Amino acid sequence: MDQLQPRQPVPSASDTLLETRRRLLKGGLAAAGISLLGVPEWVLPVMAQGAVLVPFTDVPADANFTPTPDRRTLDTRRIDGPITPADQFFTLQHYGHPTVDIANYRLTLSGLVERPLSLTLADVRSLGSQDMVVGFECSGNRGPLQGASGNGRWTGVPLRTVLERAGGLKTAAREVVFFGADGAEEEVDWRGRKFPVTVKFGRSLSTEKALSPEPFLAWALNGQPLTTHQGAPLRLVVPGWYGVANVKWLMEIRPQQERYVGKWQAREYRTIKGEMVDGVMKWYETAIEEMRLKSWVARVTREGTRHRVLVVTLNDGTPLRSVEVKVDNGSWQPATADASTTEKYGWRFYTYDWPNPTPGEHTLVSRVTDANGQVQPEPDALANKVTFLESHQQAPRTVMVS
């Protein structure tokens, strides 16, 4: 779906379904030795009857998916459907979880709007209610388990509708800045001098992007009100962009003429990469915005002698041409798209049936190509990138076939 769609009943994972899955796992898969993977049997996804997980051998011994107050990550081996349950959707924040009085909540529209406004959550919801499936990852998400990612059905209203409620933007507006309730006292460095300031988490969009159909303000995830972890009561969602752009606990929208150069945009979230140009290494700094083209092997399962590889893809919404899988030093083989994941801005699943693997350790890697012919970079293609953000190169995995 290219745009926000009129709200439909949300097929979120129910408690009954989860309990059924747990019973199936306890009764059928535990005997297959799944606990050898280091996670309890009941948290693993339901697969085809009789299927068992083929263990990865590259999972760190200290891998831990227990939520902390400020961080949640997803064990992508346990993906059991297109929609990530809200309590498993990854979260990360730099200033902890602010306390927002929802009963007295106000969203402020200030700066270069025709009519400055202060809107209650009810005011925002009165502007319309539409759903959109959006998947994204933290820009720092990387292997082997790629746990800082998720895919959800968000309910909200287009950002441009809210801006129109304020009479639209003034001609001088160049960017639209979004501030959350989260912040802290920090020292800002300027030419070696330190200045104590109160910093709020903020990100900006160009006015062109802000007025496009895609960005929206969400108040629900998978049919339920946002939790504190997911930015209650209101957050920005920018489809096709990295998670950092999706400002949580949204308190203020401020169009302005000046470029926004806040810490979490201009300084902390950027990619520094070197490129050889005419034999000379040149260095470039780029902003963290649209997601780069990416795929990864999430799990391998065995059913009898049949082995199946699950691949997950994420990108900026550009249509995909193909996903391929390579085993060891073999040739690239096509993977098949999963018809349950066709949303433009959602993650997409592909499967590859791996015929007759020999016992022992094998290396698997996936690559995705989009409709413009752009190919996911090879593992060493980003060797000159000195920051770990935007890690989207091909990511080899190792598994043990018995």
C-alpha atoms as a printed R data frame, in Angstrom:
    type eleno elety resid chain resno       x       y       z
1   ATOM     1    CA   MET     A     1   0.000   0.000   0.000
2   ATOM     2    CA   ASP     A     2   1.597   3.230  -1.105
3   ATOM     3    CA   GLN     A     3  -0.391   5.577   1.088
4   ATOM     4    CA   LEU     A     4  -2.166   5.450   4.401
5   ATOM     5    CA   GLN     A     5  -5.258   3.321   3.952
6   ATOM     6    CA   PRO     A     6  -8.706   3.594   5.594
7   ATOM     7    CA   ARG     A     7  -8.566   1.690   8.836
8   ATOM     8    CA   GLN     A     8  -9.445  -2.006   8.661
9   ATOM     9    CA   PRO     A     9  -9.678  -4.615  11.444
10  ATOM    10    CA   VAL     A    10  -6.134  -5.251  12.638
11  ATOM    11    CA   PRO     A    11  -4.937  -8.873  12.540
12  ATOM    12    CA   SER     A    12  -2.658  -8.447  15.566
13  ATOM    13    CA   ALA     A    13  -1.340 -11.462  17.419
14  ATOM    14    CA   SER     A    14  -3.879 -12.317  20.095
15  ATOM    15    CA   ASP     A    15  -3.175 -13.854  23.459
16  ATOM    16    CA   THR     A    16  -5.125 -16.934  22.429
17  ATOM    17    CA   LEU     A    17  -3.012 -17.453  19.319
18  ATOM    18    CA   LEU     A    18   0.201 -16.966  21.235
19  ATOM    19    CA   GLU     A    19  -0.878 -19.461  23.883
20  ATOM    20    CA   THR     A    20  -1.751 -21.982  21.160
21  ATOM    21    CA   ARG     A    21   1.667 -21.525  19.606
22  ATOM    22    CA   ARG     A    22   3.334 -22.023  22.952
23  ATOM    23    CA   ARG     A    23   1.449 -25.246  23.573
24  ATOM    24    CA   LEU     A    24   2.435 -26.536  20.147
25  ATOM    25    CA   LEU     A    25   6.053 -25.701  20.765
26  ATOM    26    CA   LYS     A    26   6.120 -27.251  24.206
27  ATOM    27    CA   GLY     A    27   4.440 -30.399  22.997
28  ATOM    28    CA   GLY     A    28   6.063 -30.926  19.619
29  ATOM    29    CA   LEU     A    29   9.304 -29.053  19.164
30  ATOM    30    CA   ALA     A    30  10.945 -29.411  22.549
31  ATOM    31    CA   ALA     A    31  11.665 -33.054  21.800
32  ATOM    32    CA   ALA     A    32  13.557 -31.942  18.702
33  ATOM    33    CA   GLY     A    33  16.261 -30.296  20.803
34  ATOM    34    CA   ILE     A    34  15.463 -26.668  20.009
35  ATOM    35    CA   SER     A    35  16.607 -25.645  23.462
36  ATOM    36    CA   LEU     A    36  20.157 -26.294  22.242
37  ATOM    37    CA   LEU     A    37  19.924 -22.886  20.555
38  ATOM    38    CA   GLY     A    38  20.098 -21.244  23.950
39  ATOM    39    CA   VAL     A    39  16.531 -19.899  24.047
40  ATOM    40    CA   PRO     A    40  13.486 -21.517  25.709
41  ATOM    41    CA   GLU     A    41  11.371 -23.725  23.479
42  ATOM    42    CA   TRP     A    42   8.195 -21.740  23.999
43  ATOM    43    CA   VAL     A    43   9.574 -18.490  22.556
44  ATOM    44    CA   LEU     A    44  10.418 -20.016  19.184
45  ATOM    45    CA   PRO     A    45   8.089 -19.535  16.213
46  ATOM    46    CA   VAL     A    46   5.641 -22.114  14.985
47  ATOM    47    CA   MET     A    47   6.930 -23.619  11.754
48  ATOM    48    CA   ALA     A    48   5.621 -26.348   9.508
49  ATOM    49    CA   GLN     A    49   4.624 -29.429  11.486
50  ATOM    50    CA   GLY     A    50   7.712 -31.518  12.142
51  ATOM    51    CA   ALA     A    51  10.142 -28.705  11.269
52  ATOM    52    CA   VAL     A    52  13.089 -27.917  13.521
53  ATOM    53    CA   LEU     A    53  15.573 -25.062  13.578
54  ATOM    54    CA   VAL     A    54  19.028 -25.598  12.149
55  ATOM    55    CA   PRO     A    55  21.342 -23.900  14.674
56  ATOM    56    CA   PHE     A    56  23.461 -20.938  13.692
57  ATOM    57    CA   THR     A    57  27.070 -21.224  14.802
58  ATOM    58    CA   ASP     A    58  27.759 -17.487  14.671
59  ATOM    59    CA   VAL     A    59  25.439 -16.397  17.489
60  ATOM    60    CA   PRO     A    60  27.461 -14.726  20.257
61  ATOM    61    CA   ALA     A    61  27.604 -16.744  23.450
62  ATOM    62    CA   ASP     A    62  26.356 -13.722  25.404
63  ATOM    63    CA   ALA     A    63  23.387 -12.989  23.108
64  ATOM    64    CA   ASN     A    64  20.625 -11.693  25.378
65  ATOM    65    CA   PHE     A    65  17.168 -10.546  24.322
66  ATOM    66    CA   THR     A    66  15.891  -9.779  27.805
67  ATOM    67    CA   PRO     A    67  14.374  -6.285  27.696
68  ATOM    68    CA   THR     A    68  16.061  -3.537  29.710
69  ATOM    69    CA   PRO     A    69  14.444  -0.264  30.782
70  ATOM    70    CA   ASP     A    70  15.897   1.545  27.762
71  ATOM    71    CA   ARG     A    71  16.352  -1.131  25.131
72  ATOM    72    CA   ARG     A    72  14.458  -3.982  23.500
73  ATOM    73    CA   THR     A    73  15.696  -6.117  20.629
74  ATOM    74    CA   LEU     A    74  13.991  -8.839  18.613
75  ATOM    75    CA   ASP     A    75  15.331 -12.373  18.253
76  ATOM    76    CA   THR     A    76  14.701 -12.611  14.514
77  ATOM    77    CA   ARG     A    77  14.920 -16.409  14.695
78  ATOM    78    CA   ARG     A    78  11.501 -16.304  16.343
79  ATOM    79    CA   ILE     A    79   9.674 -14.266  13.674
80  ATOM    80    CA   ASP     A    80   6.281 -15.925  13.339
81  ATOM    81    CA   GLY     A    81   4.406 -13.632  10.984
82  ATOM    82    CA   PRO     A    82   4.515 -10.342   9.096
83  ATOM    83    CA   ILE     A    83   3.519  -8.216  12.109
84  ATOM    84    CA   THR     A    84   5.875  -7.859  15.081
85  ATOM    85    CA   PRO     A    85   3.976  -7.923  18.405
86  ATOM    86    CA   ALA     A    86   4.197  -4.557  20.131
87  ATOM    87    CA   ASP     A    87   5.989  -5.984  23.170
88  ATOM    88    CA   GLN     A    88   8.704  -7.417  20.891
89  ATOM    89    CA   PHE     A    89   9.115  -4.392  18.595
90  ATOM    90    CA   PHE     A    90  12.602  -3.000  19.112
91  ATOM    91    CA   THR     A    91  13.048   0.223  21.044
92  ATOM    92    CA   LEU     A    92  16.052   2.379  21.809
93  ATOM    93    CA   GLN     A    93  16.194   5.845  23.306
94  ATOM    94    CA   HIS     A    94  18.977   8.131  24.392
95  ATOM    95    CA   TYR     A    95  17.292   9.936  27.282
96  ATOM    96    CA   GLY     A    96  15.263   7.184  28.881
97  ATOM    97    CA   HIS     A    97  11.478   7.214  29.027
98  ATOM    98    CA   PRO     A    98   9.921  10.590  29.824
99  ATOM    99    CA   THR     A    99   6.807  10.881  31.925
100 ATOM   100    CA   VAL     A   100   4.015  12.277  29.751
101 ATOM   101    CA   ASP     A   101   0.714  13.263  31.380
102 ATOM   102    CA   ILE     A   102  -1.591  11.857  28.724
103 ATOM   103    CA   ALA     A   103  -4.705  13.417  30.270
104 ATOM   104    CA   ASN     A   104  -3.202  16.881  29.875
105 ATOM   105    CA   TYR     A   105  -1.152  16.180  26.758
106 ATOM   106    CA   ARG     A   106  -0.813  18.915  24.135
107 ATOM   107    CA   LEU     A   107   0.922  18.851  20.753
108 ATOM   108    CA   THR     A   108   2.258  22.308  19.970
109 ATOM   109    CA   LEU     A   109   2.609  23.641  16.425
110 ATOM   110    CA   SER     A   110   4.827  26.709  16.509
111 ATOM   111    CA   GLY     A   111   7.263  28.577  14.311
112 ATOM   112    CA   LEU     A   112   6.478  29.184  10.630
113 ATOM   113    CA   VAL     A   113   2.874  27.991  10.543
114 ATOM   114    CA   GLU     A   114   0.033  30.325   9.675
115 ATOM   115    CA   ARG     A   115  -1.862  29.594  12.912
116 ATOM   116    CA   PRO     A   116   0.106  28.323  15.922
117 ATOM   117    CA   LEU     A   117  -1.872  25.587  17.651
118 ATOM   118    CA   SER     A   118  -2.010  23.484  20.771
119 ATOM   119    CA   LEU     A   119  -3.824  20.205  20.087
120 ATOM   120    CA   THR     A   120  -5.045  17.546  22.474
121 ATOM   121    CA   LEU     A   121  -4.707  13.915  21.478
122 ATOM   122    CA   ALA     A   122  -8.454  13.928  20.807
123 ATOM   123    CA   ASP     A   123  -7.980  16.915  18.494
124 ATOM   124    CA   VAL     A   124  -5.325  15.040  16.524
125 ATOM   125    CA   ARG     A   125  -7.436  11.883  16.319
126 ATOM   126    CA   SER     A   126 -10.422  13.894  15.108
127 ATOM   127    CA   LEU     A   127  -8.480  14.725  11.922
128 ATOM   128    CA   GLY     A   128  -8.836  11.141  10.661
129 ATOM   129    CA   SER     A   129  -7.826   7.573  11.429
130 ATOM   130    CA   GLN     A   130  -5.907   5.474   8.931
131 ATOM   131    CA   ASP     A   131  -3.584   2.468   9.040
132 ATOM   132    CA   MET     A   132  -0.244   1.768   7.419
133 ATOM   133    CA   VAL     A   133   2.154  -1.167   7.690
134 ATOM   134    CA   VAL     A   134   5.671   0.151   8.227
135 ATOM   135    CA   GLY     A   135   8.834  -1.730   9.096
136 ATOM   136    CA   PHE     A   136  12.100  -0.095  10.040
137 ATOM   137    CA   GLU     A   137  15.375  -0.677  11.816
138 ATOM   138    CA   CYS     A   138  17.729   1.268  14.004
139 ATOM   139    CA   SER     A   139  20.465   2.759  11.848
140 ATOM   140    CA   GLY     A   140  22.902   0.921  14.109
141 ATOM   141    CA   ASN     A   141  21.263  -2.472  13.455
142 ATOM   142    CA   ARG     A   142  23.785  -5.079  12.415
143 ATOM   143    CA   GLY     A   143  24.611  -8.785  12.514
144 ATOM   144    CA   PRO     A   144  24.416 -11.488  13.156
145 ATOM   145    CA   LEU     A   145  20.837 -11.446  14.493
146 ATOM   146    CA   GLN     A   146  19.737  -7.977  13.256
147 ATOM   147    CA   GLY     A   147  17.557  -7.556  16.340
148 ATOM   148    CA   ALA     A   148  17.005  -3.771  16.202
149 ATOM   149    CA   SER     A   149  14.193  -4.095  13.673
150 ATOM   150    CA   GLY     A   150  10.466  -4.702  13.500
151 ATOM   151    CA   ASN     A   151   7.350  -4.420  11.354
152 ATOM   152    CA   GLY     A   152   4.023  -3.078  12.587
153 ATOM   153    CA   ARG     A   153   0.594  -1.798  11.629
154 ATOM   154    CA   TRP     A   154   0.451   1.808  12.752
155 ATOM   155    CA   THR     A   155  -2.679   3.908  13.167
156 ATOM   156    CA   GLY     A   156  -2.545   7.667  12.809
157 ATOM   157    CA   VAL     A   157  -3.109  10.703  10.627
158 ATOM   158    CA   PRO     A   158  -0.945  12.148   7.809
159 ATOM   159    CA   LEU     A   159   1.445  14.827   9.004
160 ATOM   160    CA   ARG     A   160   0.377  17.184   6.230
161 ATOM   161    CA   THR     A   161  -3.213  16.990   7.513
162 ATOM   162    CA   VAL     A   162  -2.041  18.248  10.900
163 ATOM   163    CA   LEU     A   163   0.001  21.007   9.262
164 ATOM   164    CA   GLU     A   164  -3.027  22.018   7.220
165 ATOM   165    CA   ARG     A   165  -4.981  22.286  10.477
166 ATOM   166    CA   ALA     A   166  -2.491  25.018  11.417
167 ATOM   167    CA   GLY     A   167  -3.178  26.844   8.153
168 ATOM   168    CA   GLY     A   168  -0.161  25.360   6.404
169 ATOM   169    CA   LEU     A   169   3.459  26.470   6.326
170 ATOM   170    CA   LYS     A   170   4.676  30.003   5.743
171 ATOM   171    CA   THR     A   171   6.672  30.590   2.566
172 ATOM   172    CA   ALA     A   172   9.960  30.967   4.426
173 ATOM   173    CA   ALA     A   173   9.739  27.512   6.022
174 ATOM   174    CA   ARG     A   174  12.613  25.299   4.912
175 ATOM   175    CA   GLU     A   175  12.505  22.460   7.425
176 ATOM   176    CA   VAL     A   176  10.009  21.017   9.885
177 ATOM   177    CA   VAL     A   177  11.532  20.069  13.243
178 ATOM   178    CA   PHE     A   178  10.018  17.514  15.628
179 ATOM   179    CA   PHE     A   179  10.805  17.517  19.345
180 ATOM   180    CA   GLY     A   180  10.046  14.733  21.803
181 ATOM   181    CA   ALA     A   181   9.415  14.981  25.532
182 ATOM   182    CA   ASP     A   182  12.720  13.217  26.214
183 ATOM   183    CA   GLY     A   183  15.768  15.307  26.974
184 ATOM   184    CA   ALA     A   184  18.556  16.063  29.401
185 ATOM   185    CA   GLU     A   185  21.038  18.659  30.570
186 ATOM   186    CA   GLU     A   186  24.175  18.416  28.431
187 ATOM   187    CA   GLU     A   187  27.326  20.341  27.669
188 ATOM   188    CA   VAL     A   188  27.553  21.551  24.099
189 ATOM   189    CA   ASP     A   189  31.081  21.935  22.784
190 ATOM   190    CA   TRP     A   190  31.904  24.997  20.696
191 ATOM   191    CA   ARG     A   191  35.562  25.385  19.746
192 ATOM   192    CA   GLY     A   192  36.701  23.799  22.968
193 ATOM   193    CA   ARG     A   193  34.312  25.748  25.186
194 ATOM   194    CA   LYS     A   194  31.543  23.909  27.048
195 ATOM   195    CA   PHE     A   195  28.086  25.375  27.433
196 ATOM   196    CA   PRO     A   196  25.443  23.707  29.649
197 ATOM   197    CA   VAL     A   197  22.115  23.534  27.827
198 ATOM   198    CA   THR     A   198  18.853  21.626  28.045
199 ATOM   199    CA   VAL     A   199  18.704  19.332  25.017
200 ATOM   200    CA   LYS     A   200  15.474  17.781  23.718
201 ATOM   201    CA   PHE     A   201  15.575  14.901  21.295
202 ATOM   202    CA   GLY     A   202  14.817  16.357  17.882
203 ATOM   203    CA   ARG     A   203  14.892  15.520  14.203
204 ATOM   204    CA   SER     A   204  13.825  17.419  11.099
205 ATOM   205    CA   LEU     A   205  12.377  16.801   7.647
206 ATOM   206    CA   SER     A   206  12.562  19.060   4.636
207 ATOM   207    CA   THR     A   207   9.292  20.841   3.969
208 ATOM   208    CA   GLU     A   208   8.959  18.823   0.768
209 ATOM   209    CA   LYS     A   209   9.208  15.561   2.699
210 ATOM   210    CA   ALA     A   210   6.973  16.780   5.517
211 ATOM   211    CA   LEU     A   211   4.204  17.690   3.049
212 ATOM   212    CA   SER     A   212   4.469  14.417   1.109
213 ATOM   213    CA   PRO     A   213   1.795  11.729   1.672
214 ATOM   214    CA   GLU     A   214   3.955   9.306   3.657
215 ATOM   215    CA   PRO     A   215   4.949  10.832   7.059
216 ATOM   216    CA   PHE     A   216   2.242  10.525   9.686
217 ATOM   217    CA   LEU     A   217   1.571  10.872  13.390
218 ATOM   218    CA   ALA     A   218   0.705   7.552  15.037
219 ATOM   219    CA   TRP     A   219  -1.152   6.874  18.276
220 ATOM   220    CA   ALA     A   220  -1.563   3.092  17.976
221 ATOM   221    CA   LEU     A   221   0.498   0.041  17.049
222 ATOM   222    CA   ASN     A   222  -1.174  -3.214  15.975
223 ATOM   223    CA   GLY     A   223  -4.566  -1.906  17.010
224 ATOM   224    CA   GLN     A   224  -3.583  -0.900  20.557
225 ATOM   225    CA   PRO     A   225  -2.608   2.514  21.992
226 ATOM   226    CA   LEU     A   226   1.113   3.162  21.962
227 ATOM   227    CA   THR     A   227   2.972   2.033  25.045
228 ATOM   228    CA   THR     A   228   5.509   4.171  26.823
229 ATOM   229    CA   HIS     A   229   8.270   2.216  25.078
230 ATOM   230    CA   GLN     A   230   6.745   3.012  21.693
231 ATOM   231    CA   GLY     A   231   6.339   6.731  22.338
232 ATOM   232    CA   ALA     A   232   2.897   7.221  23.888
233 ATOM   233    CA   PRO     A   233   0.764   9.083  23.340
234 ATOM   234    CA   LEU     A   234   1.933  10.233  19.880
235 ATOM   235    CA   ARG     A   235   4.954   9.666  17.658
236 ATOM   236    CA   LEU     A   236   6.173  10.512  14.201
237 ATOM   237    CA   VAL     A   237   6.491   7.682  11.666
238 ATOM   238    CA   VAL     A   238   8.458   8.317   8.463
239 ATOM   239    CA   PRO     A   239   7.990   5.269   6.186
240 ATOM   240    CA   GLY     A   240  11.191   4.091   4.545
241 ATOM   241    CA   TRP     A   241  13.470   5.945   6.967
242 ATOM   242    CA   TYR     A   242  15.644   4.655   9.782
243 ATOM   243    CA   GLY     A   243  14.126   4.478  13.245
244 ATOM   244    CA   VAL     A   244  15.922   7.562  14.573
245 ATOM   245    CA   ALA     A   245  13.703   9.765  12.376
246 ATOM   246    CA   ASN     A   246  10.528   8.475  14.026
247 ATOM   247    CA   VAL     A   247  10.464  10.850  16.984
248 ATOM   248    CA   LYS     A   248   8.661   9.387  20.002
249 ATOM   249    CA   TRP     A   249   6.683  11.201  22.740
250 ATOM   250    CA   LEU     A   250   6.093  13.953  20.188
251 ATOM   251    CA   MET     A   251   5.480  17.316  21.875
252 ATOM   252    CA   GLU     A   252   6.273  20.041  19.353
253 ATOM   253    CA   ILE     A   253   6.306  20.496  15.581
254 ATOM   254    CA   ARG     A   254   8.206  23.598  14.516
255 ATOM   255    CA   PRO     A   255   8.690  24.650  10.872
256 ATOM   256    CA   GLN     A   256  11.654  26.984  10.526
257 ATOM   257    CA   GLN     A   257  13.837  28.651   7.926
258 ATOM   258    CA   GLU     A   258  17.187  27.637   9.419
259 ATOM   259    CA   ARG     A   259  18.646  24.170   9.019
260 ATOM   260    CA   TYR     A   260  18.236  22.091  12.147
261 ATOM   261    CA   VAL     A   261  21.639  21.115  13.549
262 ATOM   262    CA   GLY     A   262  20.662  19.386  16.783
263 ATOM   263    CA   LYS     A   263  22.881  16.736  18.347
264 ATOM   264    CA   TRP     A   264  20.884  13.685  17.255
265 ATOM   265    CA   GLN     A   265  20.770  14.800  13.653
266 ATOM   266    CA   ALA     A   266  23.846  16.788  12.722
267 ATOM   267    CA   ARG     A   267  26.414  15.219  15.046
268 ATOM   268    CA   GLU     A   268  25.526  11.781  16.408
269 ATOM   269    CA   TYR     A   269  23.679  10.318  13.412
270 ATOM   270    CA   ARG     A   270  25.777  10.532  10.287
271 ATOM   271    CA   THR     A   271  27.824   8.173   8.139
272 ATOM   272    CA   ILE     A   272  31.508   8.868   7.472
273 ATOM   273    CA   LYS     A   273  32.796   6.978   4.462
274 ATOM   274    CA   GLY     A   274  35.876   7.127   2.263
275 ATOM   275    CA   GLU     A   275  35.826   6.622  -1.504
276 ATOM   276    CA   MET     A   276  38.712   6.350  -3.928
277 ATOM   277    CA   VAL     A   277  38.378   9.071  -6.585
278 ATOM   278    CA   ASP     A   278  41.104   9.153  -9.254
279 ATOM   279    CA   GLY     A   279  43.421   7.300  -6.936
280 ATOM   280    CA   VAL     A   280  42.832   9.644  -4.009
281 ATOM   281    CA   MET     A   281  40.831   8.738  -0.891
282 ATOM   282    CA   LYS     A   282  38.105  11.310  -0.327
283 ATOM   283    CA   TRP     A   283  35.924  11.353   2.751
284 ATOM   284    CA   TYR     A   284  32.238  12.162   2.844
285 ATOM   285    CA   GLU     A   285  29.742  12.692   5.653
286 ATOM   286    CA   THR     A   286  26.099  11.923   4.917
287 ATOM   287    CA   ALA     A   287  22.907  12.187   6.948
288 ATOM   288    CA   ILE     A   288  21.051   9.174   8.343
289 ATOM   289    CA   GLU     A   289  17.710   9.293   6.549
290 ATOM   290    CA   GLU     A   290  16.288   6.732   4.076
291 ATOM   291    CA   MET     A   291  17.024   3.102   4.821
292 ATOM   292    CA   ARG     A   292  19.631   1.469   2.616
293 ATOM   293    CA   LEU     A   293  18.804  -1.628   0.595
294 ATOM   294    CA   LYS     A   294  19.281  -4.625   2.871
295 ATOM   295    CA   SER     A   295  18.548  -8.309   3.418
296 ATOM   296    CA   TRP     A   296  19.660 -10.914   5.937
297 ATOM   297    CA   VAL     A   297  19.236 -14.629   6.651
298 ATOM   298    CA   ALA     A   298  16.943 -14.794   9.677
299 ATOM   299    CA   ARG     A   299  16.719 -18.558  10.188
300 ATOM   300    CA   VAL     A   300  17.109 -21.997   8.634
301 ATOM   301    CA   THR     A   301  14.678 -24.853   9.291
302 ATOM   302    CA   ARG     A   302  14.681 -28.577   8.518
303 ATOM   303    CA   GLU     A   303  11.664 -30.745   7.826
304 ATOM   304    CA   GLY     A   304  12.801 -34.290   7.137
305 ATOM   305    CA   THR     A   305  15.506 -33.879   4.500
306 ATOM   306    CA   ARG     A   306  14.121 -30.543   3.330
307 ATOM   307    CA   HIS     A   307  15.881 -27.364   4.456
308 ATOM   308    CA   ARG     A   308  14.382 -23.896   4.107
309 ATOM   309    CA   VAL     A   309  16.081 -20.497   4.476
310 ATOM   310    CA   LEU     A   310  14.098 -17.419   5.575
311 ATOM   311    CA   VAL     A   311  15.381 -14.043   4.336
312 ATOM   312    CA   VAL     A   312  14.104 -10.661   5.542
313 ATOM   313    CA   THR     A   313  14.448  -7.455   3.505
314 ATOM   314    CA   LEU     A   314  14.144  -3.787   4.412
315 ATOM   315    CA   ASN     A   315  14.605  -0.659   2.295
316 ATOM   316    CA   ASP     A   316  13.163   2.760   1.528
317 ATOM   317    CA   GLY     A   317  10.074   1.441  -0.249
318 ATOM   318    CA   THR     A   318  11.593   1.089  -3.721
319 ATOM   319    CA   PRO     A   319  10.080  -2.043  -5.372
320 ATOM   320    CA   LEU     A   320  12.313  -5.098  -5.297
321 ATOM   321    CA   ARG     A   321  13.440  -7.084  -8.314
322 ATOM   322    CA   SER     A   322  14.906 -10.169  -6.688
323 ATOM   323    CA   VAL     A   323  16.369 -11.814  -3.608
324 ATOM   324    CA   GLU     A   324  19.022 -14.509  -3.922
325 ATOM   325    CA   VAL     A   325  20.809 -16.903  -1.589
326 ATOM   326    CA   LYS     A   326  24.310 -18.358  -1.925
327 ATOM   327    CA   VAL     A   327  25.557 -21.429  -0.078
328 ATOM   328    CA   ASP     A   328  29.295 -21.649   0.591
329 ATOM   329    CA   ASN     A   329  31.112 -20.897  -2.690
330 ATOM   330    CA   GLY     A   330  28.194 -21.847  -4.921
331 ATOM   331    CA   SER     A   331  26.255 -19.689  -7.338
332 ATOM   332    CA   TRP     A   332  23.451 -17.318  -6.428
333 ATOM   333    CA   GLN     A   333  20.040 -19.010  -6.342
334 ATOM   334    CA   PRO     A   334  16.655 -17.244  -6.492
335 ATOM   335    CA   ALA     A   335  14.501 -17.032  -3.373
336 ATOM   336    CA   THR     A   336  10.700 -16.933  -3.504
337 ATOM   337    CA   ALA     A   337   8.700 -13.956  -2.254
338 ATOM   338    CA   ASP     A   338   6.243 -14.590   0.583
339 ATOM   339    CA   ALA     A   339   2.799 -13.385  -0.508
340 ATOM   340    CA   SER     A   340   1.962 -12.333   3.063
341 ATOM   341    CA   THR     A   341   4.512  -9.499   2.983
342 ATOM   342    CA   THR     A   342   3.785  -7.179   0.081
343 ATOM   343    CA   GLU     A   343   3.425  -3.821   1.837
344 ATOM   344    CA   LYS     A   344   5.523  -1.106   0.235
345 ATOM   345    CA   TYR     A   345   7.103   0.079   3.462
346 ATOM   346    CA   GLY     A   346   6.951  -3.165   5.433
347 ATOM   347    CA   TRP     A   347   9.647  -5.756   5.713
348 ATOM   348    CA   ARG     A   348   9.368  -8.572   3.190
349 ATOM   349    CA   PHE     A   349  10.049 -12.279   3.560
350 ATOM   350    CA   TYR     A   350  11.666 -14.553   0.988
351 ATOM   351    CA   THR     A   351  12.327 -18.276   1.235
352 ATOM   352    CA   TYR     A   352  14.902 -20.499  -0.401
353 ATOM   353    CA   ASP     A   353  14.543 -24.284  -0.441
354 ATOM   354    CA   TRP     A   354  18.036 -25.623   0.156
355 ATOM   355    CA   PRO     A   355  18.338 -29.014  -1.556
356 ATOM   356    CA   ASN     A   356  20.253 -31.873   0.071
357 ATOM   357    CA   PRO     A   357  22.833 -30.025   2.188
358 ATOM   358    CA   THR     A   358  25.720 -32.172   3.369
359 ATOM   359    CA   PRO     A   359  26.348 -32.585   7.108
360 ATOM   360    CA   GLY     A   360  28.688 -30.038   8.633
361 ATOM   361    CA   GLU     A   361  29.049 -26.257   8.840
362 ATOM   362    CA   HIS     A   362  27.913 -24.138   5.899
363 ATOM   363    CA   THR     A   363  27.948 -20.425   5.100
364 ATOM   364    CA   LEU     A   364  24.764 -18.780   3.819
365 ATOM   365    CA   VAL     A   365  24.406 -15.244   2.521
366 ATOM   366    CA   SER     A   366  21.582 -13.312   0.876
367 ATOM   367    CA   ARG     A   367  21.490 -10.335  -1.438
368 ATOM   368    CA   VAL     A   368  18.621  -8.176  -2.650
369 ATOM   369    CA   THR     A   369  18.312  -6.178  -5.876
370 ATOM   370    CA   ASP     A   370  15.744  -3.414  -6.300
371 ATOM   371    CA   ALA     A   371  13.774  -2.396  -9.361
372 ATOM   372    CA   ASN     A   372  16.368   0.252 -10.229
373 ATOM   373    CA   GLY     A   373  19.104  -2.377 -10.462
374 ATOM   374    CA   GLN     A   374  20.746  -1.392  -7.175
375 ATOM   375    CA   VAL     A   375  22.340  -4.442  -5.534
376 ATOM   376    CA   GLN     A   376  23.014  -4.945  -1.831
377 ATOM   377    CA   PRO     A   377  26.770  -4.338  -1.373
378 ATOM   378    CA   GLU     A   378  29.194  -7.231  -0.930
379 ATOM   379    CA   PRO     A   379  30.532  -7.884   2.589
380 ATOM   380    CA   ASP     A   380  33.741  -5.887   2.094
381 ATOM   381    CA   ALA     A   381  32.236  -3.092   0.009
382 ATOM   382    CA   LEU     A   382  31.857  -0.813   3.033
383 ATOM   383    CA   ALA     A   383  35.363  -1.348   4.375
384 ATOM   384    CA   ASN     A   384  36.059   2.392   4.163
385 ATOM   385    CA   LYS     A   385  33.006   3.305   6.236
386 ATOM   386    CA   VAL     A   386  34.380   4.250   9.642
387 ATOM   387    CA   THR     A   387  31.030   4.584  11.429
388 ATOM   388    CA   PHE     A   388  28.926   1.482  12.138
389 ATOM   389    CA   LEU     A   389  25.610   3.136  11.217
390 ATOM   390    CA   GLU     A   390  23.848   2.044   8.000
391 ATOM   391    CA   SER     A   391  25.359  -1.443   8.074
392 ATOM   392    CA   HIS     A   392  23.578  -2.831   5.010
393 ATOM   393    CA   GLN     A   393  26.174  -4.997   3.314
394 ATOM   394    CA   GLN     A   394  25.602  -8.683   2.639
395 ATOM   395    CA   ALA     A   395  25.874 -10.552   5.942
396 ATOM   396    CA   PRO     A   396  27.145 -14.171   5.766
397 ATOM   397    CA   ARG     A   397  25.727 -16.580   8.369
398 ATOM   398    CA   THR     A   398  27.060 -19.967   9.413
399 ATOM   399    CA   VAL     A   399  24.863 -22.962  10.272
400 ATOM   400    CA   MET     A   400  25.498 -26.553  11.336
401 ATOM   401    CA   VAL     A   401  23.690 -29.262   9.406
402 ATOM   402    CA   SER     A   402  23.487 -32.609  11.180
